[in-house]
Amino acid sequence: MLGEGILKGLAETARNFAGSFVSKERMTTVEYPEERLPLPEASRNFPFLVYDARNPSDPDDWEKGLRCVACQICEKECPPKCIYIEKSKDKKPDYVGKPQIYPAKFDIDISVCMSCQICVEVCPFEAIKMNTEFELATDDRFGGLLLDRHQLARSNEYYHEIHPTEAADVDARLAGEKAKAEAKAKAAADVAAAKAAAAPTNPPAAGSAPAMKPLAKPTEGEPKA
């Protein structure tokens, strides 16, 4: 029939219009900001730095547990060049106990960042991830949008809240790497202990002459030495 498609479209529109008053699934808008729609797990906005909580009562816990080792790969690979890193002069132990340099300065200019996530993909230490926060408007165009490491730091628990599937995979991989490092260190310690046990218990004193082997007694008829 001529116009049948138009009539079907009008009927669907009328059904959605009437249903929006009684069905929440048919609501076209929400009462923002009092009401908010849940964000998809894969959503992303700007980067943040992950730290592993060790002593929550310590105000500097975020800095001690920061995964970043200031390798500067993200700074070099960033297309808009909005990441600024300065290395520390000293070192701190990482998640496997190995002394590592940490960022004395780590800034991200989110007014320049284009949320490409390349910094996340190239980080070998799982130290930088993408946040889901988007309400970052400010009247300070420069200072207010230049975030330092204190503002960028978020705990691993926060990472699990916004990206639970991805965070679980990362934790499993890091735990595996830590177990391998601990097993390797234990094996090296066992080898060193075995070598120490096999060494002579009473080595000769330094400077002492080695013991002389006694001369064999000459047989009869053989001239003496």
Secondary structure as the mmCIF struct_conf table of DSSP 4:
data_model
#
loop_
_struct_conf.conf_type_id
_struct_conf.id
_struct_conf.beg_label_comp_id
_struct_conf.beg_label_asym_id
_struct_conf.beg_label_seq_id
_struct_conf.end_label_comp_id
_struct_conf.end_label_asym_id
_struct_conf.end_label_seq_id
TURN_TY1_P TURN_TY1_P1 LEU A 2 GLY A 3
HELX_RH_AL_P HELX_RH_AL_P1 GLU A 4 GLY A 19
TURN_TY1_P TURN_TY1_P2 SER A 20 VAL A 22
HELX_RH_3T_P HELX_RH_3T_P1 LYS A 24 ARG A 26
BEND BEND1 THR A 28 THR A 28
TURN_TY1_P TURN_TY1_P3 TYR A 32 GLU A 34
BEND BEND2 GLU A 35 GLU A 35
HELX_LH_PP_P HELX_LH_PP_P1 LEU A 37 PRO A 40
TURN_TY1_P TURN_TY1_P4 GLU A 41 ALA A 42
BEND BEND3 PHE A 46 PHE A 46
STRN STRN1 PRO A 47 TYR A 51
BEND BEND4 ARG A 54 ARG A 54
TURN_TY1_P TURN_TY1_P5 PRO A 56 SER A 57
BEND BEND5 ASP A 58 ASP A 58
TURN_TY1_P TURN_TY1_P6 PRO A 59 ASP A 60
HELX_RH_AL_P HELX_RH_AL_P2 ASP A 61 LYS A 64
TURN_TY1_P TURN_TY1_P7 GLY A 65 GLY A 65
STRN STRN2 LEU A 66 LEU A 66
HELX_RH_AL_P HELX_RH_AL_P3 ILE A 73 GLU A 77
TURN_TY1_P TURN_TY1_P8 PRO A 79 PRO A 80
STRN STRN3 ILE A 83 PRO A 93
TURN_TY1_P TURN_TY1_P9 TYR A 95 VAL A 96
BEND BEND6 GLY A 97 GLY A 97
STRN STRN4 PRO A 99 ASP A 109
TURN_TY1_P TURN_TY1_P10 ILE A 110 VAL A 112
HELX_RH_AL_P HELX_RH_AL_P4 ILE A 118 VAL A 122
TURN_TY1_P TURN_TY1_P11 PRO A 124 PHE A 125
BEND BEND7 GLU A 126 GLU A 126
STRN STRN5 ILE A 128 MET A 130
BEND BEND8 ASP A 139 ASP A 139
BEND BEND9 ARG A 141 PHE A 142
HELX_RH_3T_P HELX_RH_3T_P2 GLY A 143 LEU A 145
STRN STRN6 LEU A 146 LEU A 147
HELX_RH_AL_P HELX_RH_AL_P5 ARG A 149 LEU A 152
STRN STRN7 ALA A 153 SER A 155
HELX_RH_AL_P HELX_RH_AL_P6 ASN A 156 ILE A 162
BEND BEND10 HIS A 163 HIS A 163
HELX_RH_AL_P HELX_RH_AL_P7 PRO A 164 ALA A 198
BEND BEND11 ALA A 199 ALA A 199
BEND BEND12 THR A 201 ASN A 202
HELX_LH_PP_P HELX_LH_PP_P2 PRO A 203 ALA A 205
TURN_TY1_P TURN_TY1_P12 ALA A 206 GLY A 207
HELX_LH_PP_P HELX_LH_PP_P3 SER A 208 THR A 219
TURN_TY1_P TURN_TY1_P13 GLU A 220 GLY A 221
BEND BEND13 GLU A 222 GLU A 222
HELX_LH_PP_P HELX_LH_PP_P4 PRO A 223 LYS A 224
#
